Amino acid sequence: MPDLATTLPLIARAEAQRDRTAIVGPEGALTYGDLLDASARVATALLAGRDDLAEARVAYLVPPGFHHIAVQWGIWRAGGVAVPLCVSHPAPELAYAIDDAQASIVVADTALAPRVDPLARERGLRVCTTVDLLNAAASPLPAVAAERRAMILYTSGTTSRPKGVVTTHATLAAQIASVVAAWEWSPSDHVLHVLPLHHLHGILNLLCCPLWAGATCELQAGFDAAVVWRRIAAAAGLTLFMAVPTMYARLLAAWQAAPAAEQRRWSAGCRRLRLMVSGSAALSTALLDAWRDLSGHTLLERYGMTEIGMGLGAPLRGERAAGCVGVPFPGVDVRLVDDAGRVLGDDTPGEIQIRGPTVFHEYWRRPEATTTAFTPDGWFKTGDVATRGNGVYRILGRASVDIIKTGGYKVSALEIEDVLRQHPAVADCAVVGVADDEWGQRVGAALLLQAGAHLDLASLRAWAKERLAPYKVPTLVRVVGELPRNPMGKVLKDAVVKAFAQPE
């Protein structure tokens, strides 16, 4: 191999682990050396004779597995900015991310290429398949400074469309090092990965952390409770498992429906693991208790955001209390403030604000939104409300009713409303989060229909699935005669939420 220059910590650490197994996926078991060699070929092909991509954005649609990670690393090693696309997103959502990021290159798995090829070609963008990139010959690569942009992840906020959250290589390294230290990752660890790879939870906690530590990451293409249980029950070296509460609820339901002998095998498999983590949404006390009973694990809850990485977490060693997200991660400063920005003490609810090297760089092409997201002295305003007692934090909810957390995803009610109003039968609508034990919140839509129009849930969902990511599509619908509003005409979302609690 030629001398492939780099200053990226993930790459440098991998060089010292060349013979260890890095990835287990659909392509088989591959080493760190395999990953380094493949990502070097990808980087060379992306450069196409250039010295450096110079932060050009590269959008990629690749399912979980070795090829996905080789593309991600290849983009970074070529000096580009990685923009992962969700494999379940419909064309309008893929187009939005490509356009907003101003991507100049689109990469796709061969099987998924037909979904993005028309989008890329009508925009005059370069299109590459994973086969094209992986078949290239490697050549020397640029040195990439830690201060350069590394990744754009799209997250829903209080605006109607998702914002691109930009992290630098230095930010990403700080986020990884913080989590690795808190959860004591080591080369002997082996994690089962069932989460999406366009989302911070799947990228940071379950992919970057094990690869930083020299551990093994085993990827499954999506989540299937029966498949996960069979893997956990197999005596094959797993040490960690992480999921969102919705997944744990489905695993619990599958366990409860299984024969007693199967239950014992599955429970024994859990007890062999050193750590099980829940995040991305609130975990109910009932689910925490039921999981402890069947697995012997009190799930470690943590609090994070795309903008901050992991901010708070229950202790790896020590008591974990239901509903509590613990203490700040290493290197993370946390405070609670009131509406006037005054710092609060214990036992008083306030907004969580975060500061430190793990905080994101900017919202892509949104300087005003970036400025608004921070206080003048550099604290990021999360919009989440919590209390603190004896140094331990408890999340109370969102400061904004327009953010819905469903199945581990954070979605914007305003974005969904904008799409639903395009339906010919809908005159107006209000979208809210409705509390649910399995999903955390379900997406509920109160619909005011056009005169004489009719619309049921099944029809609306079929229409919406062509325009929205699956987790944004409403699962609850109420047709109303009017939407509750205040004197200024603003919809009263709290009243809409209460309406869903009433029988139809």
C-alpha positions in Angstrom: 0.0 0.0 0.0 1.2 3.6 -0.6 1.7 6.0 2.2 -1.8 7.2 3.0 -1.4 10.4 5.0 -4.0 11.2 7.6 -4.4 13.1 10.8 -7.9 11.6 11.7 -7.8 9.8 15.0 -10.2 7.0 14.0 -8.0 6.1 11.1 -4.8 6.3 13.1 -6.2 4.1 15.8 -7.4 1.6 13.2 -3.8 1.3 11.9 -2.7 -0.1 15.2 -5.5 -2.8 15.1 -5.1 -4.1 11.5 -5.5 -7.8 12.3 -8.4 -7.5 14.7 -12.0 -8.1 13.5 -13.7 -4.7 13.1 -17.0 -5.4 11.3 -19.3 -8.4 11.1 -22.1 -7.9 8.6 -23.8 -9.2 5.5 -20.4 -9.2 3.8 -18.9 -11.5 6.5 -16.2 -10.7 9.1 -13.7 -8.0 8.1 -10.7 -6.7 9.9 -9.5 -3.2 10.6 -7.0 -3.7 7.8 -9.8 -4.6 5.4 -11.6 -1.4 6.4 -8.5 0.7 6.0 -7.8 -0.7 2.6 -11.4 -0.5 1.3 -11.8 3.1 2.6 -8.6 4.1 0.9 -9.9 2.8 -2.4 -13.2 4.6 -1.9 -11.3 7.8 -1.1 -9.1 7.6 -4.2 -12.1 7.0 -6.4 -14.0 9.9 -4.9 -11.0 12.2 -5.5 -10.9 11.2 -9.2 -7.5 12.9 -9.6 -8.1 15.8 -7.2 -5.8 16.4 -4.3 -8.5 17.0 -1.8 -12.3 17.1 -1.8 -12.0 20.2 0.4 -15.2 19.7 2.3 -17.3 18.8 -0.7 -20.5 17.1 0.6 -21.0 13.5 -0.4 -24.5 12.1 0.1 -24.6 8.3 0.4 -27.4 5.7 0.4 -25.9 2.4 1.6 -27.5 -0.2 3.9 -25.8 -1.2 7.2 -22.7 -3.3 6.7 -19.0 -3.1 5.8 -19.6 -1.2 2.6 -21.5 1.6 4.4 -18.6 2.1 6.8 -16.0 1.9 4.0 -17.9 4.7 2.2 -18.1 6.8 5.4 -14.4 6.5 6.1 -13.5 7.0 2.5 -15.4 10.3 2.4 -13.5 11.5 5.4 -10.2 10.3 4.2 -10.7 12.2 0.9 -11.4 15.4 2.8 -15.2 15.3 2.1 -18.2 15.9 4.4 -20.3 12.7 4.9 -24.1 13.1 4.5 -25.7 9.8 5.3 -29.2 9.2 3.7 -31.8 7.0 5.4 -32.6 3.8 3.4 -36.3 4.1 4.3 -36.8 7.6 3.2 -39.0 8.4 0.2 -37.7 10.4 -2.8 -38.8 13.9 -1.5 -36.9 13.4 1.8 -33.8 12.1 0.0 -34.0 15.1 -2.4 -34.3 17.6 0.4 -31.1 16.3 2.1 -29.2 16.3 -1.2 -30.3 19.8 -2.0 -29.9 21.3 1.4 -26.4 19.9 1.9 -25.5 21.1 -1.6 -24.0 17.6 -2.3 -21.8 17.4 -5.4 -21.4 13.6 -5.3 -24.1 10.9 -4.6 -23.0 7.4 -3.6 -25.4 4.4 -3.6 -25.4 0.7 -3.1 -26.1 -1.0 -6.4 -29.5 -2.2 -5.3 -30.5 1.2 -4.0 -29.0 3.3 -6.9 -32.4 3.5 -8.8 -33.8 5.5 -5.9 -31.2 8.3 -6.0 -29.9 8.1 -9.6 -32.7 10.1 -11.1 -32.4 12.7 -8.3 -28.7 13.1 -8.9 -28.9 13.2 -12.6 -31.6 15.8 -12.8 -29.4 18.0 -10.6 -26.2 17.3 -12.7 -24.5 15.6 -9.8 -21.8 12.9 -10.0 -23.2 9.4 -9.2 -21.0 6.5 -7.9 -22.0 3.0 -6.9 -20.2 1.2 -4.0 -18.9 -1.3 -6.6 -17.3 1.5 -8.6 -15.6 2.9 -5.5 -14.4 -0.3 -4.0 -12.9 -1.5 -7.2 -10.6 1.5 -7.5 -6.8 1.3 -6.8 -5.6 3.2 -3.8 -3.3 6.2 -4.0 -1.9 8.7 -1.5 -4.5 10.7 0.3 -4.7 14.2 1.8 -4.0 15.0 5.4 -7.3 16.2 6.9 -7.2 18.7 9.8 -9.3 18.1 12.9 -11.0 21.5 12.5 -12.5 20.6 9.2 -16.2 19.6 8.8 -16.7 15.9 8.9 -20.5 15.2 8.8 -23.9 16.7 8.3 -26.8 14.9 10.1 -30.4 16.1 9.5 -32.5 16.7 12.6 -36.0 18.1 13.0 -36.2 21.2 15.1 -38.8 23.9 15.7 -38.6 25.0 12.0 -40.7 23.2 9.5 -37.9 21.4 7.7 -34.9 19.4 9.2 -31.7 21.3 9.8 -28.3 20.0 8.9 -26.2 19.6 12.1 -22.5 20.0 11.2 -19.8 18.3 13.3 -16.0 18.7 12.7 -13.5 15.8 13.0 -12.5 17.4 16.4 -16.1 17.4 17.6 -16.6 13.8 16.6 -13.4 12.7 18.3 -14.4 14.5 21.5 -17.9 12.9 21.4 -16.4 9.4 20.8 -13.7 9.8 23.5 -16.3 10.9 26.1 -18.6 7.9 25.5 -15.7 5.4 25.4 -14.4 6.7 28.7 -17.9 6.7 30.4 -18.8 3.2 29.3 -15.2 1.7 29.4 -15.1 0.4 25.9 -12.2 -2.0 25.2 -10.8 -4.1 22.4 -12.5 -7.1 23.9 -16.0 -5.6 23.4 -18.4 -6.9 20.7 -21.6 -4.9 20.1 -24.8 -5.9 18.3 -25.9 -2.9 16.1 -29.5 -2.7 15.0 -30.0 1.0 14.7 -30.2 3.3 11.6 -26.9 4.7 10.3 -28.2 8.2 9.4 -28.9 8.9 13.1 -26.4 10.0 15.8 -27.3 7.0 18.1 -26.3 4.5 15.5 -23.3 6.4 14.2 -21.7 7.5 17.5 -22.5 5.0 20.2 -22.7 1.8 18.2 -20.3 2.4 15.3 -17.6 5.0 16.1 -17.1 4.0 19.7 -16.3 0.3 19.1 -14.1 1.2 16.1 -12.2 3.8 18.2 -11.6 1.2 20.9 -10.5 -1.6 18.6 -13.7 -3.6 19.4 -16.0 -5.5 17.0 -19.2 -4.0 15.6 -21.8 -6.6 14.4 -24.4 -5.0 12.1 -27.9 -6.3 11.3 -29.9 -4.9 8.4 -32.7 -3.4 10.5 -34.4 -4.6 13.7 -36.2 -7.9 14.0 -37.0 -9.0 17.6 -36.7 -12.8 16.8 -33.4 -12.3 15.0 -32.0 -10.2 17.9 -33.1 -12.7 20.5 -31.5 -15.6 18.6 -28.2 -13.6 18.4 -28.3 -12.7 22.1 -28.9 -16.3 23.0 -26.0 -17.6 21.0 -22.8 -18.0 23.0 -20.7 -16.0 20.6 -19.0 -13.2 22.5 -21.4 -10.3 22.5 -20.7 -7.9 25.3 -23.0 -4.9 24.6 -26.5 -4.1 23.2 -28.1 -0.7 22.7 -31.5 0.1 21.5 -34.4 2.6 21.8 -37.3 1.9 24.1 -39.6 0.9 21.3 -37.2 -1.9 20.4 -37.0 -3.0 24.0 -40.8 -3.1 24.2 -40.9 -5.4 21.1 -38.2 -7.6 22.5 -40.2 -7.9 25.8 -43.4 -8.8 23.9 -41.5 -11.5 21.9 -40.0 -12.8 25.2 -43.4 -12.9 26.8 -44.9 -14.8 23.9 -42.1 -17.4 23.8 -42.1 -20.9 25.4 -40.5 -21.1 28.8 -37.4 -22.9 27.6 -36.8 -20.2 25.0 -37.3 -17.5 27.6 -34.6 -19.1 29.8 -32.1 -19.2 26.9 -32.8 -15.6 25.9 -32.5 -14.4 29.5 -29.3 -16.3 30.0 -27.9 -14.6 26.8 -28.7 -11.2 28.3 -26.9 -12.0 31.5 -23.7 -12.7 29.6 -23.6 -9.1 28.4 -21.7 -6.5 30.4 -24.0 -3.6 29.4 -27.4 -2.8 27.9 -28.3 0.8 27.1 -31.5 2.6 26.2 -31.7 6.0 24.7 -33.2 8.5 22.1 -36.5 8.5 24.0 -37.9 8.2 27.5 -38.0 4.8 29.1 -41.1 4.0 31.1 -40.6 2.6 34.6 -42.8 -0.4 33.7 -40.5 -1.3 30.9 -37.4 -0.7 32.9 -38.7 -3.1 35.7 -39.9 -5.7 33.2 -36.5 -5.7 31.4 -34.6 -6.0 34.7 -36.8 -9.0 35.7 -36.1 -10.9 32.4 -32.5 -9.9 31.8 -30.9 -9.1 35.1 -29.9 -5.7 33.6 -31.1 -2.3 34.8 -31.0 -0.5 31.5 -28.5 2.4 31.4 -30.4 5.4 30.3 -28.6 8.3 28.6 -29.5 11.7 27.2 -28.1 13.0 24.0 -28.9 15.1 20.9 -27.5 15.3 17.4 -26.1 18.7 18.3 -24.3 17.6 21.4 -23.5 13.9 21.2 -24.1 12.3 24.6 -24.7 14.8 27.4 -25.9 12.9 30.4 -25.9 9.3 31.4 -26.6 6.9 34.3 -23.5 5.5 35.8 -21.8 2.4 34.4 -21.1 1.4 38.0 -23.6 2.4 40.6 -27.3 2.8 41.2 -29.6 3.6 38.2 -32.9 5.1 39.0 -36.0 5.0 36.8 -36.6 8.2 34.9 -33.1 9.6 35.6 -30.5 10.2 33.0 -27.6 10.5 35.5 -24.7 12.9 35.4 -22.7 14.7 32.7 -20.5 12.7 30.4 -16.7 13.3 30.7 -15.8 16.6 29.2 -19.4 17.9 29.1 -20.6 20.9 31.1 -24.3 21.0 32.0 -26.5 23.6 33.6 -30.2 24.4 34.2 -31.6 27.8 33.6 -34.9 29.6 33.9 -36.7 31.6 31.2 -34.6 34.6 32.1 -31.4 32.7 31.7 -30.7 32.5 35.4 -28.7 29.5 36.5 -30.8 27.2 38.8 -29.9 25.0 41.7 -31.2 21.6 42.6 -34.9 20.6 42.6 -36.0 23.5 40.3 -37.1 22.7 36.7 -35.1 24.4 34.0 -33.9 24.2 30.5 -30.8 22.0 30.0 -27.9 23.9 28.5 -24.7 22.2 27.3 -21.2 23.5 26.7 -17.9 21.7 25.7 -15.9 20.2 22.9 -18.6 17.7 22.0 -21.1 20.5 20.9 -21.7 20.8 17.2 -20.1 23.4 14.9 -23.1 24.9 13.2 -26.5 24.4 11.4 -25.6 24.1 7.8 -26.2 27.3 5.9 -28.4 28.6 8.7 -26.3 31.3 10.5 -29.2 32.9 12.3 -30.5 29.5 13.6 -27.0 28.7 14.8 -26.7 32.0 16.6 -30.1 31.6 18.2 -29.3 28.1 19.4 -26.5 29.4 21.7 -26.4 31.9 24.6 -24.0 34.8 24.2 -21.5 33.0 26.4 -21.5 29.8 24.3 -24.0 27.5 26.0 -26.2 25.4 23.6 -29.9 25.7 24.4 -31.3 22.1 24.2 -35.0 23.0 24.6 -35.3 20.1 27.0 -36.5 20.7 30.6 -35.1 18.8 33.6 -34.6 18.9 37.3 -31.4 18.0 39.3 -31.1 16.4 42.7 -27.8 15.4 44.3 -26.1 16.0 40.9 -28.4 13.5 39.1 -30.7 14.8 36.3 -34.3 13.8 35.5 -35.7 14.8 32.1 -39.2 16.3 32.3 -39.9 16.9 28.6 -39.5 19.3 25.7 -39.8 23.0 26.0 -41.5 23.0 22.6 -44.7 21.1 21.9 -43.7 21.0 18.2 -41.0 18.4 18.8 -42.2 14.8 18.9 -40.0 11.9 20.0 -41.3 8.7 18.6 -39.5 5.4 18.5 -36.2 7.0 19.2 -36.6 9.6 16.4 -37.0 13.4 17.0 -39.5 14.8 14.4 -41.0 18.2 13.8 -44.7 18.6 14.0 -44.5 21.6 11.8 -42.8 19.7 9.0 -45.5 17.0 9.1 -48.2 19.7 9.1 -46.7 21.3 6.0 -46.9 18.0 4.2 -50.4 17.0 5.3 -51.8 20.4 4.2 -50.9 19.4 0.7 -53.5 16.6 0.7 -56.5 17.7 -1.4 -58.9 16.7 1.4 -57.2 18.6 4.2 -58.1 22.2 4.8 -55.9 22.5 8.0 -54.3 20.3 10.6 -52.5 20.2 13.9 -49.9 17.5 14.6 -49.0 16.5 18.2 -47.2 13.8 20.1 -49.5 11.5 22.0 -48.0 9.6 25.0 -47.5 5.9 24.3 -45.8 3.2 26.3 -44.2 1.5 23.3 -43.3 4.5 21.1 -42.7 7.1 23.8 -45.0 9.3 21.7 -47.1 8.5 18.7 -47.7 11.0 15.9 -51.3 12.2 16.0 -52.9 14.4 13.4 -56.1 16.4 14.0 -57.6 17.1 10.6 -60.0 19.8 9.5 -61.3 18.6 6.1 -62.4 20.4 3.0 -66.2 20.7 2.7 -67.7 17.4 1.6 -64.3 15.6 1.8 -63.7 12.2 3.5 -60.4 10.8 4.7 -59.6 7.8 6.9 -56.3 6.8 8.6 -55.4 4.1 6.1 -55.8 6.4 3.1 -53.9 9.3 4.8 -51.0 7.0 5.8 -50.7 5.5 2.3 -50.5 9.0 0.8 -48.1 10.3 3.5 -45.7 7.4 3.1 -44.8 8.7 -0.3 -43.8 12.0 1.1 -42.6 11.4 4.6 -40.2 9.1 6.4 -42.1 6.2 7.9 -41.6 7.3 11.5 -43.1 10.8 10.7 -46.4 9.4 9.2 -49.3 9.8 11.7 -50.5 6.7 13.4 -53.5 8.5 15.0 -56.0 10.7 13.3 -59.0 12.7 14.5 -61.3 14.5 12.1 -62.4 17.7 13.8 -64.9 20.4 13.1 -62.4 23.1 14.2 -59.0 23.4 15.6 -58.7 25.0 19.1 -57.0 28.4 18.9 -56.0 31.3 21.2 -57.2 34.8 20.5 -54.2 35.4 18.2 -55.2 32.4 16.1 -52.4 30.0 17.2 -53.5 26.4 17.6 -53.5 25.3 21.2 -51.5 22.1 20.9 -52.1 21.1 24.6 -55.8 21.0 23.9 -55.2 18.9 20.8 -53.2 16.4 22.8 -56.0 16.2 25.4 -58.6 15.6 22.6 -56.7 12.4 21.6 -57.2 11.1 25.2 -60.9 11.4 24.8 -62.9 8.5 23.2 -64.1 9.2 19.6 
